[in-house]
Amino acid sequence: MNKAYRQGQILRLIRTRAIRTQQELARELRKAGIHATQVTLSRDIRELGLVKTPEGYRQLAPAPGGPKLAQLAAEFLHEVRAAQNLVVLKTSPGHANTVAVALDREDWPEIVGTVAGDDTILVVTPDARTARRVRAKLLELLGGSP
């Protein structure tokens, strides 16, 4: 398991259930097949900006950073296509990653994940219907019609 995967699983766990101690966190991670020492978990908690609350660990709201999706889309997004449960976005060369990061930060519940290349972003959704909705939402963001 790499660090990014482990930390992603930690975030998933604290968002879906009350995890009040590092021991509980270690136990839940083990159930998912991830073994981590207390030192590693302490470092992950610090790096992820988690705080302990009466309800369990929570992530502090990330500081706003970088341009917003609407601004980046207006400048760099050229094409939005749905293909089955995928949405393919074409950007100016060298800008796919920046647009994908902004889209990920939007945290749209209908998006499972994104993969960015140099000028293409693959947006994964659960099904074709959702992909069409995401496409329409992106086109509306650009000021166009679906």
Order of alpha helices (4+ residues) and beta strands (2+ residues): alpha-alpha-alpha-beta-beta-alpha-beta-beta-alpha-beta-beta-alpha
